[in-house]
């Protein structure tokens, strides 16, 4: 113990003899000095755990270093999840595109059937001299073929096309074609063209050109609206779907030209077009089979039952074919059956695409479960890790922060208390109470007391809800409170709709009390003229006002909720000045009038003798306004 005391004395003497040491020790904490010998060297810098900055830096190290692998793993899972979600979004887009294309492809098929029926009409009416399709019954071998031809009467195909047009929900915006801007424009243009066909104003070439152009536009939309996707291996079905649509279109074009060939010799230009259309038909079919090999067998089965392809080969090779009506009708029936079979394949591919898309969406959704699980887990782990680390490393600063927080809360609450207390008591009284003094009642000889209340308040209250009354009084009294700040007055209290103000208390202001109250009352009266009750728009609010000057006794009343109030005959007479007054007028006693008359600057008129209960007959006056300052 003796040795310790000697060391302590020696250390104290060193501090007294070395001012720089004393200054250093006073500016730096003992923990910083102690931990400086054990500072952590981190390459280019060191961390002193004894300082606040060192503690913060060390906390950052402990938080960041464990999270580096977490962020790497989180990035990997977010990348995988985002890639799968993008793929799902692309697949859903493809599914919608296929759905829209399939719906619009129905219109394309109906227009192709309509083109075939119009061509058939030209064939039987203008070339063979027959009246209608039923006249071809004797040229077909089966009842089924006869029914097939009947289906392709112009009236039937026109109705079928119109029905599909009415049901088309999505109409594409095809630029460069005016009649395709809206569905209505197309319907009108197509109807006009049909009328000309039925009236015989159009040749077969003009008819085919119109239908070929329309089908080309619809087919372009159907094929180009489906974007090729490399998300999965079903992209080959999409390409096959597009190629098969094209093959059906070129089959229809070549078939109608072939029907014309069976009626008569084609011109070199038409024969060249026929050859081109048939070559394109075969080329698109071959491309389809390359992408969707399973359709090759279906097509082979079709060729065994249908002679359309063989007849086309004969026409291309210029082989001799009997140009009889029976052969022409048989050829046309085979064309229709051939086109129908290809359209069945198209529908099948569309359904397969939808099925593939649904399967891939399910697969990607399942694949996203684990990345999503890890993302949620890692995101939840990061704050847990940070909070756990901060809790471990923040013990050195926790108490000081807690103290600062408590001090801040205390100061805020203290401000609230002082603000609340200031609304109940005058500031001089509050200062006395803070010093521990008990404010004593005080007599104020020179004061003016002012009262005002609302005329017909009972009627207003009976027509209003409780909330509306409270809002109304708050709006009015808040307006008064704001105006009172411009004058040397003190708001004593509000009782119901009554508002009481005094001047000369709790701090005497000499002979200015009546002037301050007079200016304030005129100000409040002016503000009431423009005041509007929110729930009674248009209602004109009216007040009674009265004031009296004299002596009062002021003091603090109550202990739990102290309140500064004033008492005396002056208060009673001021209240009677208000209650015996008239709406939108300021009545004042003779004492107040005398002070204002002596001071000058105010206009008032005598009212006469008024009986005041308990005080007898008194002369009163109306305060009218302020006098304009006369220029010298």
Secondary structure, 3 states (H helix, E strand, C coil): CHHHHHHHHHHHHHHHHCHHHHHHHHHCCHHHHHHHCCCEEECCEEECCCCHHHHHHHHHHHHHHHHHHHHHHHHHHHHHHHHHHHHHHHHHHHHHHHHHHHHHHHHHHHHHHHHHHHHHHHHHHHHCCCCCHHHHHHHCCCHHHHHHHHHCCHHHHHHHHHHHHHHCCCCCCCCCCHHHCCHHHHHHHHHHHHHHHHCCCCCHHHHHHHHHHHHHHHHHHHHHCCCCCCCCCCHHHHHHHHHHHHHHHHHHHHHHHHHHHHHCCCCHHHHHHHHHHHHHHHHHHHHHHHHCCHHHHHHHHHHHHCCHHHHHHHHHCCCCCCCCHHHHHHHHHHHHHHHHHHHHHHHHHHHHHHHHHHHHHHHHHHHHHHHHHHHHHHHHHHHHHHHHHHHHHCHHHHHHHHHHHHHHHHHHHHHHHHHHHHHHCCHHHHHHHHCCCCCCCEEEEEEEEEEEEECCHHHHHHCCCHHHHHHHHHHHHHHHHHHHCCCCCEEEEEECCEEEEEECCCCCCCCCHHHHHHHHHHHHHHHHHCCCCCCCCCCCCCEEEEEEEEEEEEEEECCCCCEEEEECHHHHHHHHHHHCCCCCEEEEEHHHHHHHHHHCCEEEEEEEEEEECCCEEEEEEEEEEECCCCCC
